[in-house]
Amino acid sequence: MPPFGKGSFCPTADTLQAYNEARLAPAPTDALRIHLAQCDFCYACWQLLSAHAPTTDVVVPVPPVPVSILCLAAQLPPAQTRDARRHAA
């Protein structure tokens, strides 16, 4: 029995969600159906996504950055680029 976990050939969560929403072409759908029958991990993920589909209706407002944090950030020295750090070493 293979270990329980995501393998290199496992689909992404986005692909599983597209499968749930019937947005895949027939060939990928058939291949995914076979994969789900053989992979316990992906089957569990698919079940989770089926039960808890993502919602796009929820808008989470981003609070403004406090002025004190902006003042602190303005006082920081400029960041060095990766090339500048490499040449300084």
Backbone atoms as SQL, in Angstrom:
CREATE TABLE atoms (id INTEGER PRIMARY KEY, chain TEXT, resi INTEGER, resn TEXT, atom TEXT, x REAL, y REAL, z REAL);
INSERT INTO atoms VALUES
  (1, 'A', 1, 'MET', 'N', 0.852, -1.190, 0.000),
  (2, 'A', 1, 'MET', 'CA', 0.000, 0.000, 0.000),
  (3, 'A', 1, 'MET', 'C', 0.893, 1.248, 0.000),
  (4, 'A', 2, 'PRO', 'N', 0.683, 2.174, -0.938),
  (5, 'A', 2, 'PRO', 'CA', 1.507, 3.379, -0.980),
  (6, 'A', 2, 'PRO', 'C', 1.242, 4.267, 0.240),
  (7, 'A', 3, 'PRO', 'N', 2.207, 5.114, 0.611),
  (8, 'A', 3, 'PRO', 'CA', 1.998, 5.999, 1.758),
  (9, 'A', 3, 'PRO', 'C', 0.902, 7.021, 1.457),
  (10, 'A', 4, 'PHE', 'N', 0.210, 7.440, 2.517),
  (11, 'A', 4, 'PHE', 'CA', -0.855, 8.429, 2.365),
  (12, 'A', 4, 'PHE', 'C', -0.214, 9.797, 2.239),
  (13, 'A', 5, 'GLY', 'N', -0.333, 10.399, 1.086),
  (14, 'A', 5, 'GLY', 'CA', 0.233, 11.726, 0.856),
  (15, 'A', 5, 'GLY', 'C', 0.153, 12.085, -0.607),
  (16, 'A', 6, 'LYS', 'N', 0.384, 13.351, -0.879),
  (17, 'A', 6, 'LYS', 'CA', 0.320, 13.845, -2.252),
  (18, 'A', 6, 'LYS', 'C', 1.552, 13.380, -3.012),
  (19, 'A', 7, 'GLY', 'N', 1.323, 12.776, -4.158),
  (20, 'A', 7, 'GLY', 'CA', 2.406, 12.293, -4.992),
  (21, 'A', 7, 'GLY', 'C', 2.711, 13.249, -6.125),
  (22, 'A', 8, 'SER', 'N', 3.759, 12.963, -6.863),
  (23, 'A', 8, 'SER', 'CA', 4.167, 13.856, -7.955),
  (24, 'A', 8, 'SER', 'C', 3.159, 13.867, -9.110),
  (25, 'A', 9, 'PHE', 'N', 2.333, 12.850, -9.213),
  (26, 'A', 9, 'PHE', 'CA', 1.336, 12.801, -10.297),
  (27, 'A', 9, 'PHE', 'C', -0.055, 13.207, -9.835),
  (28, 'A', 10, 'CYS', 'N', -0.177, 13.640, -8.595),
  (29, 'A', 10, 'CYS', 'CA', -1.487, 14.029, -8.065),
  (30, 'A', 10, 'CYS', 'C', -1.913, 15.386, -8.626),
  (31, 'A', 11, 'PRO', 'N', -3.209, 15.564, -8.852),
  (32, 'A', 11, 'PRO', 'CA', -3.704, 16.847, -9.366),
  (33, 'A', 11, 'PRO', 'C', -3.678, 17.917, -8.281),
  (34, 'A', 12, 'THR', 'N', -3.719, 19.150, -8.710),
  (35, 'A', 12, 'THR', 'CA', -3.777, 20.267, -7.771),
  (36, 'A', 12, 'THR', 'C', -5.194, 20.382, -7.204),
  (37, 'A', 13, 'ALA', 'N', -5.318, 21.152, -6.138),
  (38, 'A', 13, 'ALA', 'CA', -6.643, 21.414, -5.566),
  (39, 'A', 13, 'ALA', 'C', -7.516, 22.152, -6.577),
  (40, 'A', 14, 'ASP', 'N', -6.905, 23.028, -7.381),
  (41, 'A', 14, 'ASP', 'CA', -7.670, 23.740, -8.413),
  (42, 'A', 14, 'ASP', 'C', -8.250, 22.775, -9.440),
  (43, 'A', 15, 'THR', 'N', -7.480, 21.750, -9.803),
  (44, 'A', 15, 'THR', 'CA', -7.978, 20.750, -10.752),
  (45, 'A', 15, 'THR', 'C', -9.112, 19.952, -10.133),
  (46, 'A', 16, 'LEU', 'N', -8.956, 19.580, -8.852),
  (47, 'A', 16, 'LEU', 'CA', -10.036, 18.850, -8.177),
  (48, 'A', 16, 'LEU', 'C', -11.300, 19.703, -8.094),
  (49, 'A', 17, 'GLN', 'N', -11.130, 20.986, -7.851),
  (50, 'A', 17, 'GLN', 'CA', -12.290, 21.881, -7.790),
  (51, 'A', 17, 'GLN', 'C', -12.928, 22.008, -9.171),
  (52, 'A', 18, 'ALA', 'N', -12.112, 22.096, -10.215),
  (53, 'A', 18, 'ALA', 'CA', -12.652, 22.159, -11.579),
  (54, 'A', 18, 'ALA', 'C', -13.430, 20.888, -11.899),
  (55, 'A', 19, 'TYR', 'N', -12.935, 19.756, -11.421),
  (56, 'A', 19, 'TYR', 'CA', -13.645, 18.477, -11.596),
  (57, 'A', 19, 'TYR', 'C', -15.000, 18.536, -10.892),
  (58, 'A', 20, 'ASN', 'N', -15.014, 19.062, -9.669),
  (59, 'A', 20, 'ASN', 'CA', -16.273, 19.201, -8.921),
  (60, 'A', 20, 'ASN', 'C', -17.278, 20.060, -9.670),
  (61, 'A', 21, 'GLU', 'N', -16.768, 21.087, -10.334),
  (62, 'A', 21, 'GLU', 'CA', -17.640, 22.039, -11.029),
  (63, 'A', 21, 'GLU', 'C', -17.867, 21.666, -12.490),
  (64, 'A', 22, 'ALA', 'N', -17.423, 20.471, -12.889),
  (65, 'A', 22, 'ALA', 'CA', -17.589, 19.965, -14.257),
  (66, 'A', 22, 'ALA', 'C', -16.993, 20.914, -15.291),
  (67, 'A', 23, 'ARG', 'N', -15.806, 21.456, -14.979),
  (68, 'A', 23, 'ARG', 'CA', -15.129, 22.375, -15.892),
  (69, 'A', 23, 'ARG', 'C', -13.961, 21.716, -16.622),
  (70, 'A', 24, 'LEU', 'N', -13.828, 20.407, -16.518),
  (71, 'A', 24, 'LEU', 'CA', -12.745, 19.705, -17.206),
  (72, 'A', 24, 'LEU', 'C', -13.259, 19.063, -18.490),
  (73, 'A', 25, 'ALA', 'N', -12.381, 18.971, -19.465),
  (74, 'A', 25, 'ALA', 'CA', -12.724, 18.281, -20.717),
  (75, 'A', 25, 'ALA', 'C', -12.892, 16.789, -20.423),
  (76, 'A', 26, 'PRO', 'N', -13.510, 16.035, -21.324),
  (77, 'A', 26, 'PRO', 'CA', -13.761, 14.602, -21.070),
  (78, 'A', 26, 'PRO', 'C', -12.514, 13.775, -20.780),
  (79, 'A', 27, 'ALA', 'N', -11.432, 13.972, -21.528),
  (80, 'A', 27, 'ALA', 'CA', -10.233, 13.141, -21.309),
  (81, 'A', 27, 'ALA', 'C', -9.620, 13.368, -19.926),
  (82, 'A', 28, 'PRO', 'N', -9.392, 14.638, -19.515),
  (83, 'A', 28, 'PRO', 'CA', -8.876, 14.835, -18.158),
  (84, 'A', 28, 'PRO', 'C', -9.852, 14.348, -17.079),
  (85, 'A', 29, 'THR', 'N', -11.142, 14.450, -17.349),
  (86, 'A', 29, 'THR', 'CA', -12.132, 13.979, -16.383),
  (87, 'A', 29, 'THR', 'C', -12.012, 12.476, -16.194),
  (88, 'A', 30, 'ASP', 'N', -11.874, 11.736, -17.289),
  (89, 'A', 30, 'ASP', 'CA', -11.726, 10.280, -17.191),
  (90, 'A', 30, 'ASP', 'C', -10.449, 9.907, -16.459),
  (91, 'A', 31, 'ALA', 'N', -9.342, 10.593, -16.771),
  (92, 'A', 31, 'ALA', 'CA', -8.067, 10.310, -16.109),
  (93, 'A', 31, 'ALA', 'C', -8.149, 10.627, -14.620),
  (94, 'A', 32, 'LEU', 'N', -8.813, 11.712, -14.287),
  (95, 'A', 32, 'LEU', 'CA', -8.943, 12.090, -12.874),
  (96, 'A', 32, 'LEU', 'C', -9.834, 11.102, -12.129),
  (97, 'A', 33, 'ARG', 'N', -10.874, 10.648, -12.765),
  (98, 'A', 33, 'ARG', 'CA', -11.759, 9.660, -12.145),
  (99, 'A', 33, 'ARG', 'C', -10.980, 8.384, -11.807),
  (100, 'A', 34, 'ILE', 'N', -10.115, 7.958, -12.714),
  (101, 'A', 34, 'ILE', 'CA', -9.279, 6.770, -12.467),
  (102, 'A', 34, 'ILE', 'C', -8.308, 7.048, -11.327),
  (103, 'A', 35, 'HIS', 'N', -7.697, 8.238, -11.338),
  (104, 'A', 35, 'HIS', 'CA', -6.749, 8.590, -10.288),
  (105, 'A', 35, 'HIS', 'C', -7.431, 8.604, -8.912),
  (106, 'A', 36, 'LEU', 'N', -8.620, 9.178, -8.843),
  (107, 'A', 36, 'LEU', 'CA', -9.339, 9.241, -7.564),
  (108, 'A', 36, 'LEU', 'C', -9.678, 7.845, -7.043),
  (109, 'A', 37, 'ALA', 'N', -9.887, 6.908, -7.940),
  (110, 'A', 37, 'ALA', 'CA', -10.185, 5.534, -7.523),
  (111, 'A', 37, 'ALA', 'C', -8.945, 4.838, -6.963),
  (112, 'A', 38, 'GLN', 'N', -7.764, 5.329, -7.325),
  (113, 'A', 38, 'GLN', 'CA', -6.520, 4.680, -6.909),
  (114, 'A', 38, 'GLN', 'C', -5.761, 5.424, -5.817),
  (115, 'A', 39, 'CYS', 'N', -6.032, 6.707, -5.621),
  (116, 'A', 39, 'CYS', 'CA', -5.253, 7.532, -4.691),
  (117, 'A', 39, 'CYS', 'C', -6.127, 7.975, -3.517),
  (118, 'A', 40, 'ASP', 'N', -5.870, 7.393, -2.356),
  (119, 'A', 40, 'ASP', 'CA', -6.659, 7.740, -1.167),
  (120, 'A', 40, 'ASP', 'C', -6.504, 9.204, -0.783),
  (121, 'A', 41, 'PHE', 'N', -5.300, 9.755, -0.947),
  (122, 'A', 41, 'PHE', 'CA', -5.061, 11.145, -0.570),
  (123, 'A', 41, 'PHE', 'C', -5.917, 12.089, -1.420),
  (124, 'A', 42, 'CYS', 'N', -5.856, 11.917, -2.730),
  (125, 'A', 42, 'CYS', 'CA', -6.629, 12.789, -3.619),
  (126, 'A', 42, 'CYS', 'C', -8.127, 12.590, -3.429),
  (127, 'A', 43, 'TYR', 'N', -8.522, 11.350, -3.168),
  (128, 'A', 43, 'TYR', 'CA', -9.940, 11.092, -2.918),
  (129, 'A', 43, 'TYR', 'C', -10.398, 11.845, -1.666),
  (130, 'A', 44, 'ALA', 'N', -9.561, 11.847, -0.621),
  (131, 'A', 44, 'ALA', 'CA', -9.899, 12.571, 0.605),
  (132, 'A', 44, 'ALA', 'C', -9.966, 14.076, 0.347),
  (133, 'A', 45, 'CYS', 'N', -9.008, 14.604, -0.434),
  (134, 'A', 45, 'CYS', 'CA', -9.029, 16.030, -0.780),
  (135, 'A', 45, 'CYS', 'C', -10.271, 16.372, -1.582),
  (136, 'A', 46, 'TRP', 'N', -10.600, 15.507, -2.524),
  (137, 'A', 46, 'TRP', 'CA', -11.789, 15.734, -3.355),
  (138, 'A', 46, 'TRP', 'C', -13.050, 15.752, -2.494),
  (139, 'A', 47, 'GLN', 'N', -13.127, 14.811, -1.542),
  (140, 'A', 47, 'GLN', 'CA', -14.286, 14.776, -0.636),
  (141, 'A', 47, 'GLN', 'C', -14.368, 16.066, 0.187),
  (142, 'A', 48, 'LEU', 'N', -13.222, 16.532, 0.668),
  (143, 'A', 48, 'LEU', 'CA', -13.189, 17.766, 1.451),
  (144, 'A', 48, 'LEU', 'C', -13.641, 18.953, 0.611),
  (145, 'A', 49, 'LEU', 'N', -13.115, 19.057, -0.606),
  (146, 'A', 49, 'LEU', 'CA', -13.519, 20.154, -1.480),
  (147, 'A', 49, 'LEU', 'C', -14.990, 20.059, -1.868),
  (148, 'A', 50, 'SER', 'N', -15.487, 18.855, -2.009),
  (149, 'A', 50, 'SER', 'CA', -16.903, 18.671, -2.348),
  (150, 'A', 50, 'SER', 'C', -17.803, 19.152, -1.211),
  (151, 'A', 51, 'ALA', 'N', -17.374, 18.894, 0.010),
  (152, 'A', 51, 'ALA', 'CA', -18.180, 19.260, 1.170),
  (153, 'A', 51, 'ALA', 'C', -18.031, 20.735, 1.543),
  (154, 'A', 52, 'HIS', 'N', -16.887, 21.308, 1.204),
  (155, 'A', 52, 'HIS', 'CA', -16.601, 22.692, 1.606),
  (156, 'A', 52, 'HIS', 'C', -16.076, 23.484, 0.421),
  (157, 'A', 53, 'ALA', 'N', -16.928, 23.692, -0.538),
  (158, 'A', 53, 'ALA', 'CA', -16.525, 24.422, -1.742),
  (159, 'A', 53, 'ALA', 'C', -16.149, 25.855, -1.375),
  (160, 'A', 54, 'PRO', 'N', -15.127, 26.395, -2.033),
  (161, 'A', 54, 'PRO', 'CA', -14.736, 27.776, -1.734),
  (162, 'A', 54, 'PRO', 'C', -15.825, 28.749, -2.141),
  (163, 'A', 55, 'THR', 'N', -15.922, 29.817, -1.404),
  (164, 'A', 55, 'THR', 'CA', -16.911, 30.839, -1.736),
  (165, 'A', 55, 'THR', 'C', -16.187, 32.081, -2.211),
  (166, 'A', 56, 'THR', 'N', -16.757, 32.718, -3.190),
  (167, 'A', 56, 'THR', 'CA', -16.177, 33.961, -3.686),
  (168, 'A', 56, 'THR', 'C', -17.017, 35.148, -3.250),
  (169, 'A', 57, 'ASP', 'N', -18.082, 34.880, -2.500),
  (170, 'A', 57, 'ASP', 'CA', -18.977, 35.942, -2.063),
  (171, 'A', 57, 'ASP', 'C', -18.418, 36.720, -0.874),
  (172, 'A', 58, 'VAL', 'N', -17.519, 36.111, -0.138),
  (173, 'A', 58, 'VAL', 'CA', -17.018, 36.727, 1.077),
  (174, 'A', 58, 'VAL', 'C', -15.920, 37.720, 0.733),
  (175, 'A', 59, 'VAL', 'N', -16.113, 38.944, 1.144),
  (176, 'A', 59, 'VAL', 'CA', -15.110, 39.977, 0.948),
  (177, 'A', 59, 'VAL', 'C', -14.556, 40.332, 2.320),
  (178, 'A', 60, 'VAL', 'N', -13.270, 40.121, 2.486),
  (179, 'A', 60, 'VAL', 'CA', -12.634, 40.424, 3.757),
  (180, 'A', 60, 'VAL', 'C', -11.912, 41.759, 3.600),
  (181, 'A', 61, 'PRO', 'N', -12.363, 42.766, 4.329),
  (182, 'A', 61, 'PRO', 'CA', -11.706, 44.069, 4.186),
  (183, 'A', 61, 'PRO', 'C', -10.306, 44.040, 4.794),
  (184, 'A', 62, 'VAL', 'N', -9.404, 44.731, 4.152),
  (185, 'A', 62, 'VAL', 'CA', -8.032, 44.836, 4.649),
  (186, 'A', 62, 'VAL', 'C', -7.939, 46.126, 5.442),
  (187, 'A', 63, 'PRO', 'N', -7.593, 46.027, 6.719),
  (188, 'A', 63, 'PRO', 'CA', -7.510, 47.257, 7.520),
  (189, 'A', 63, 'PRO', 'C', -6.321, 48.106, 7.079),
  (190, 'A', 64, 'PRO', 'N', -6.409, 49.397, 7.279),
  (191, 'A', 64, 'PRO', 'CA', -5.274, 50.246, 6.903),
  (192, 'A', 64, 'PRO', 'C', -4.084, 49.983, 7.820),
  (193, 'A', 65, 'VAL', 'N', -2.894, 50.222, 7.287),
  (194, 'A', 65, 'VAL', 'CA', -1.676, 50.056, 8.076),
  (195, 'A', 65, 'VAL', 'C', -1.604, 51.226, 9.058),
  (196, 'A', 66, 'PRO', 'N', -1.378, 50.950, 10.341),
  (197, 'A', 66, 'PRO', 'CA', -1.294, 52.047, 11.321),
  (198, 'A', 66, 'PRO', 'C', -0.171, 53.028, 10.963),
  (199, 'A', 67, 'VAL', 'N', -0.411, 54.288, 11.234),
  (200, 'A', 67, 'VAL', 'CA', 0.558, 55.332, 10.914),
  (201, 'A', 67, 'VAL', 'C', 1.892, 55.063, 11.604),
  (202, 'A', 68, 'SER', 'N', 1.862, 54.547, 12.829),
  (203, 'A', 68, 'SER', 'CA', 3.114, 54.291, 13.549),
  (204, 'A', 68, 'SER', 'C', 3.972, 53.257, 12.803),
  (205, 'A', 69, 'ILE', 'N', 3.353, 52.261, 12.190),
  (206, 'A', 69, 'ILE', 'CA', 4.089, 51.254, 11.421),
  (207, 'A', 69, 'ILE', 'C', 4.655, 51.880, 10.152),
  (208, 'A', 70, 'LEU', 'N', 3.883, 52.738, 9.502),
  (209, 'A', 70, 'LEU', 'CA', 4.368, 53.420, 8.301),
  (210, 'A', 70, 'LEU', 'C', 5.573, 54.298, 8.625),
  (211, 'A', 71, 'CYS', 'N', 5.542, 54.965, 9.782),
  (212, 'A', 71, 'CYS', 'CA', 6.672, 55.809, 10.189),
  (213, 'A', 71, 'CYS', 'C', 7.914, 54.965, 10.441),
  (214, 'A', 72, 'LEU', 'N', 7.741, 53.828, 11.105),
  (215, 'A', 72, 'LEU', 'CA', 8.871, 52.931, 11.345),
  (216, 'A', 72, 'LEU', 'C', 9.448, 52.410, 10.029),
  (217, 'A', 73, 'ALA', 'N', 8.584, 52.046, 9.106),
  (218, 'A', 73, 'ALA', 'CA', 9.036, 51.526, 7.818),
  (219, 'A', 73, 'ALA', 'C', 9.800, 52.588, 7.041),
  (220, 'A', 74, 'ALA', 'N', 9.392, 53.831, 7.159),
  (221, 'A', 74, 'ALA', 'CA', 10.069, 54.911, 6.444),
  (222, 'A', 74, 'ALA', 'C', 11.484, 55.133, 6.978),
  (223, 'A', 75, 'GLN', 'N', 11.727, 54.745, 8.222),
  (224, 'A', 75, 'GLN', 'CA', 13.042, 54.935, 8.840),
  (225, 'A', 75, 'GLN', 'C', 14.016, 53.795, 8.534),
  (226, 'A', 76, 'LEU', 'N', 13.549, 52.720, 7.953),
  (227, 'A', 76, 'LEU', 'CA', 14.425, 51.592, 7.639),
  (228, 'A', 76, 'LEU', 'C', 15.389, 51.956, 6.517),
  (229, 'A', 77, 'PRO', 'N', 16.603, 51.411, 6.582),
  (230, 'A', 77, 'PRO', 'CA', 17.530, 51.668, 5.472),
  (231, 'A', 77, 'PRO', 'C', 17.034, 50.953, 4.222),
  (232, 'A', 78, 'PRO', 'N', 17.430, 51.443, 3.052),
  (233, 'A', 78, 'PRO', 'CA', 16.991, 50.781, 1.814),
  (234, 'A', 78, 'PRO', 'C', 17.488, 49.337, 1.773),
  (235, 'A', 79, 'ALA', 'N', 16.681, 48.471, 1.233),
  (236, 'A', 79, 'ALA', 'CA', 17.043, 47.053, 1.128),
  (237, 'A', 79, 'ALA', 'C', 18.104, 46.884, 0.051),
  (238, 'A', 80, 'GLN', 'N', 19.041, 45.989, 0.314),
  (239, 'A', 80, 'GLN', 'CA', 20.053, 45.680, -0.688),
  (240, 'A', 80, 'GLN', 'C', 19.484, 44.661, -1.660),
  (241, 'A', 81, 'THR', 'N', 19.917, 44.752, -2.888),
  (242, 'A', 81, 'THR', 'CA', 19.518, 43.736, -3.850),
  (243, 'A', 81, 'THR', 'C', 20.330, 42.474, -3.599),
  (244, 'A', 82, 'ARG', 'N', 19.905, 41.389, -4.145),
  (245, 'A', 82, 'ARG', 'CA', 20.619, 40.129, -3.991),
  (246, 'A', 82, 'ARG', 'C', 22.040, 40.244, -4.550),
  (247, 'A', 83, 'ASP', 'N', 22.205, 40.939, -5.677),
  (248, 'A', 83, 'ASP', 'CA', 23.532, 41.104, -6.278),
  (249, 'A', 83, 'ASP', 'C', 24.452, 41.906, -5.362),
  (250, 'A', 84, 'ALA', 'N', 23.933, 42.959, -4.728),
  (251, 'A', 84, 'ALA', 'CA', 24.752, 43.769, -3.837),
  (252, 'A', 84, 'ALA', 'C', 25.195, 42.966, -2.633),
  (253, 'A', 85, 'ARG', 'N', 24.341, 42.118, -2.099),
  (254, 'A', 85, 'ARG', 'CA', 24.724, 41.272, -0.945),
  (255, 'A', 85, 'ARG', 'C', 25.773, 40.269, -1.359),
  (256, 'A', 86, 'ARG', 'N', 25.674, 39.719, -2.552),
  (257, 'A', 86, 'ARG', 'CA', 26.623, 38.723, -3.029),
  (258, 'A', 86, 'ARG', 'C', 28.015, 39.340, -3.188),
  (259, 'A', 87, 'HIS', 'N', 28.072, 40.578, -3.698),
  (260, 'A', 87, 'HIS', 'CA', 29.372, 41.231, -3.915),
  (261, 'A', 87, 'HIS', 'C', 29.970, 41.735, -2.608),
  (262, 'A', 88, 'ALA', 'N', 29.129, 41.989, -1.603),
  (263, 'A', 88, 'ALA', 'CA', 29.628, 42.475, -0.307),
  (264, 'A', 88, 'ALA', 'C', 30.274, 41.345, 0.493),
  (265, 'A', 89, 'ALA', 'N', 29.905, 40.115, 0.218),
  (266, 'A', 89, 'ALA', 'CA', 30.427, 38.976, 0.988),
  (267, 'A', 89, 'ALA', 'C', 31.823, 38.558, 0.587);
